[in-house]
Amino acid sequence: MEKVLSKKRLQIPQVVAALKHRNFRLFWGGQCISLIGTWMQNVAQSWLVLELTRSAFWLGVVSTFQFLPMTLFSLYAGTLIDRFPKKKMLIFTQAGLMTLAFILAVDTWMHTVKLWHVLILAVLLGVMNTFDMPARQAFMIELVGEADLMNAIVLNSSIFNAARVVGPSVSGLVIAKLGIALCFLINAVSFLPVITGIWLIRLPKPVQPASRRCQEGIWQGIKAGLDFVRKTPGIFVPLALLAVINVFAFNFNVLVPLYAKNVFHAGAKTYGFLMGANGFGAIIGSVILAIRSAHGPKMRSLFIAAAGVSIFELLLVPAKSYTLAYLLLGITGLWVITFTTNCNSLLQVQSPPNMRGRVMSIYTLVFGGLVPLGSFLSGSMAHAWGAPAALGLGALISLAFTVALVIWRPSLLKQEISFKWQD
């Protein structure tokens, strides 16, 4: 009994090991507030587009515009991230995101908002996120060091998914009771804590001088990053699987509002709760991952999670009950967080410090930059055949690719991952 209690006491700190670092606490605390606002804006923007156009096609187009900059500029962004201080870059990007949210809030509140306004702001939002997302990922190791990186990634994912529960649910209620504009305003204000937290972070002077980091040309840097990924199977395979799953299975922002409106014949409140269900399942997955973070990422877990996402999306296709849909979206969310956390961790633990910004920019390119393609395909299919058919076809393609990879390289399921990088 004493050994069991001792083991439990050792395990509890491991769940939140990264929080012992002051810099990570400042960053993480700000994100706890800001991400709720981000999810409120995501839901409100999709609902705004539906109100302006009543079209599944335009919902996909707006999502395409928002993620198109990642497709075009992610590789360039990664090279710059490896050259310049990430702290300053993040303050700039977060301030830019706050400004864009405030502009959309005022435009909507004054009832002057047009579809083309939303499209322009979506592009600008995408430009900011193209630099912000990989910078945040690569910044993590500077906050916690090598030993607690996996736990930091899990904790960061946990608040992201907690926000997926709180943000959409609150957004649905706010839209129904107070209007869409307030969601955008709340998001704008929510950036203040994270900007303050990043400003207060204290980092040691960089080991590598800026002049040395800038010796390599931009295109040389991009080519070096792509060559590294291509020659490292432990990084290339997760990225290839992520590409297919992201295009065909991760289209919740396009398809869930259509489920709420066309399948369940409901409004913004139901839409918010359905999006929240996905996040609630991801929270449960985050807790499990945090407990197991000391064991590191597993290639086998990546493939199992990819299959889990696909299978539970297929089960959602014939669902006519709101309760059943809520449950299935929750379970899908659990598999989504398991997949993305293992993928993110596999990339970081196998990337050397001088490549991490570029590797994570390629991750951003695949994770965010391919969203335009996925959004366009799912929006077009939903427009032609309905949301359930679009969801089912995407899930089938994802499952087929996952099974094909396992048949082609069964040894991947047994591959052990070690921490290869050294600072």
Disulfide bonds with the S-S distance in Angstrom:
none
